[in-house]
Amino acid sequence: MIYTLTLNPSIDYVVHLNSFVGGITNRTTSEDYFIGGKGINVSCILAELGLKSTALGFTAGFTGDAIEKGLREMGICSDFIRLKEGISRINIKVKADKESEINCQGPHISEEEFEQLLKKTDEIGDGDTIVLAGSIPKTVSDDAYERILRRLEGRDVRKVVDATRKLLLNCLPYRPFLIKPNRQELSEIFDREVVTEEETESCAKELMKMGARNVIVSLGGDGAVLFAEDGKTYHTGVVKEKVLNTVGSGDSMVAGFIAGYEQKGDYGHALRLGTACGNATAFSMGLATKEKIMEVFEKL
């Protein structure tokens, strides 16, 4: 089984405007809403690719009800902990002449409630995969991911961590199967500008020395590169098409890589499918459909 963790899921309310002007009433041309959160995005793409997963995390209030209902309607299993207070957050995405986002804080998570999550991870066993994705809410201790990974020690669990900066670095001693920094994030981690292929390779291999088993680095318009634990380096290009959406593209890549590796146990195939998923979401208004993923996959 594949488990995805979203500590702070949301409903993403997307509003489209011809232009946005501060200080006045703006009228939308259309609106959409999606169930959001990096782990949930991974579960959604896995479902498109025919893989089952269980979404873990926390929900609260009427928005939490909507998140759980929406996942059920998509055929995605969830096992959220219901919080006693607050509501799951609503994030606002403004798409006008420029893209802007307002991301809310979300409900309070007590230590007792976090302990309930830790107990749920005891159900994760040998051969399973867990995806830890996104930032940690302010009401949860900074070592939340470390506590989860520590609890999983001694089990043959494939661990995927999609996080940034110190949050990612602190997870490396637990030997994550996959991490996915981009060049900007590498620059932030190593406090120097990372631009060239040589600099990218040097940083990725340093992360592997620190514990990462496989490192994907997104190269933007130049595709992606995987530094794999088999000692090989794999590359993919990109498909040229109009980008409609950047939200969830990285999560889609993670899901595609997991699915590709589950299918064939081959790193090259996994990277190609991951890249196809990431590109397909970028070419869609929401997360990519299976049809769009396969269309892009055939062009890579």
Secondary structure, DSSP 8 states (H G I E B T S, - for coil): -EEEEESS-EEEEEEE-S---TTS----SEEEEEEE-HHHHHHHHHHHTT--EEEEEEE-HHHHHHHHHHHHHTT-EEEEEE-SSS--EEEEEEESSSEEEE--------HHHHHHHHHHGGG--TT-EEEEES---TTS-TTHHHHHHHHHTTS--EEEEE--HHHHHTTGGG--SEE--BHHHHHHHHTS---SHHHHHHHHHHHHHTT-S-EEEE-GGG-EEEE-TTS-EEEE----------TTHHHHHHHHHHHHHHHH--HHHHHHHHHHHHHHHHTSSSS--HHHHHHHHHH-
